[in-house]
């Protein structure tokens, strides 16, 4: 049986992924391409370094967190899935 707290975390994670995929698709890719949560944003050249900076600014504003420079790594920002995991970890701190 799933606890209510876990249910909220799962719901929040789904919402976060939707917010991120919508922002990346509509703003960074100008609506030219709909992305999936497992798409390799960096390896497939979907988002360049300037796009990552725009994405980080969006994340900081939307989720009210500060992304330290040392956290801006390929491991944290490769896919929407890894960004979501990073945000969950940051919001638990």
C-alpha angles and dihedrals in degrees: 000000000000119000118234091242091056090047090056091048091052091047091047091049092052090049091048092051091049092049091050097045091048093049094047094045097044104032108026097033095033092233092296094120136022111219132209126223092253097047111123100240095188104029093049092046092240092134125026128206093274089050090053089054090051089047092051091049089051092048093049092051099039098043097031096233135122116236107211115223091241089060093058095099137136089248092059099039107031096104138005086253092058092044089052091050090049092050091049089052092048094049092051092057 
